[in-house]
Amino acid sequence: MKILVTGNMGYIGPLVISEIRNKYKDAYIVGLDNCYFAHCLIDPRESLPEKNLDEQIFLDIRDLSIEKLRGVDVIIHLAAISNDPMGNIYESQTWEINSLASQKLAEMAKVAGVKSFVFASSCSIYGEGGENPRDEFDKLSPLTTYAKSKVFFEEILAQKADENFKVTCLRFATACGWSPRCRFDLVLNDFVLSAMTFKKISVLSDGSPWRPMIHVKDMAKAIVWAIEREKGGYFLKINTGNNKNNFQVRDLAEIVALAVPNTNIEIAKQATPDKRSYKVNFSLIEELGPDELISWSVKDAVINLYEKLKEVEFKQYDFRSSQYIRFNTLKKLQLCGELDSELRWK
């Protein structure tokens, strides 16, 4: 089996590659990445995650040709401008990469004979979801360029899927937890670093928005399950998380404060309400997936991240200005003249 993972040098990719290698010992695994974040490794003692690959392709997804897809059986599509703030700042680039380049990838994949396509979608497509948990057939309300790009590509894949081209759209909850290329521009990870660095968590909203959470290791397990899933038909859109991990933002802050000693919480009670609030129903993946597919609790994710950061003696006192905030890395590469205005390497 030949498996191509796009965007393998990001936050999720290293764990996905490891999970694939553990299950498919003899698979030929190819990574494809344009290397924006390749250097953002957090533990200097660890070897490169790409050691588990058979081949690494350094390429912008916008420049991919069908020749690279010949002989590929499975595509795991992670490559994207990856969160709401970056999507708002790099709006046209996000649409070009997340939507148009992804559409081209799907078209070429089908022509090339790819059998299984796994797409990392997002629960952010529910947007202003209200108090009732959203399931896969509820109305979508994407509020950002990032979320709209996910909806667009899900619709493209729904049109392409058939008995010879099985598609799985994993609508992931909000990612959290330790990875070799950790990110601190995610709500729970930010809270852990804030508690460790400042002994204070500042909640910028009134704390009421709902967020479903998922550990990045569970994301990797779900992706590998999707490669050869037997249930759900040839097109499956599925919320990927755990019903126990729906939390309001203020509750996430409380969990972190209990784990990290002497942490205070400040909530901006007068802040403008954050419309991005959604509880999500994960019953379908509990039904279709194997037992314990999504097993990490938020509490365990917090404790694990806290312990790992202490273990590596992470001392980034101004972590919000660090390379572990993805926007900072892109901006620095532009200011240094490495990337142009379209986020292409010069």
Secondary structure as GFF3:
##gff-version 3
##sequence-region A 1 346
A	DSSP	beta_strand	2	6	.	.	.	ID=ss1
A	DSSP	alpha_helix	13	23	.	.	.	ID=ss2
A	DSSP	beta_strand	28	33	.	.	.	ID=ss3
A	DSSP	three_ten_helix	49	52	.	.	.	ID=ss4
A	DSSP	beta_strand	55	58	.	.	.	ID=ss5
A	DSSP	three_ten_helix	61	63	.	.	.	ID=ss6
A	DSSP	three_ten_helix	66	69	.	.	.	ID=ss7
A	DSSP	beta_strand	74	77	.	.	.	ID=ss8
A	DSSP	alpha_helix	84	89	.	.	.	ID=ss9
A	DSSP	alpha_helix	91	94	.	.	.	ID=ss10
A	DSSP	pi_helix	95	101	.	.	.	ID=ss11
A	DSSP	alpha_helix	102	112	.	.	.	ID=ss12
A	DSSP	beta_strand	116	122	.	.	.	ID=ss13
A	DSSP	three_ten_helix	123	126	.	.	.	ID=ss14
A	DSSP	beta_strand	128	134	.	.	.	ID=ss15
A	DSSP	alpha_helix	145	160	.	.	.	ID=ss16
A	DSSP	beta_strand	166	172	.	.	.	ID=ss17
A	DSSP	beta_strand	174	176	.	.	.	ID=ss18
A	DSSP	alpha_helix	187	198	.	.	.	ID=ss19
A	DSSP	beta_strand	200	203	.	.	.	ID=ss20
A	DSSP	beta_strand	210	215	.	.	.	ID=ss21
A	DSSP	alpha_helix	216	227	.	.	.	ID=ss22
A	DSSP	beta_strand	235	240	.	.	.	ID=ss23
A	DSSP	three_ten_helix	243	245	.	.	.	ID=ss24
A	DSSP	beta_strand	246	248	.	.	.	ID=ss25
A	DSSP	alpha_helix	249	259	.	.	.	ID=ss26
A	DSSP	beta_strand	264	267	.	.	.	ID=ss27
A	DSSP	beta_strand	277	280	.	.	.	ID=ss28
A	DSSP	alpha_helix	283	288	.	.	.	ID=ss29
A	DSSP	alpha_helix	298	311	.	.	.	ID=ss30
A	DSSP	three_ten_helix	319	321	.	.	.	ID=ss31
A	DSSP	alpha_helix	326	335	.	.	.	ID=ss32
###
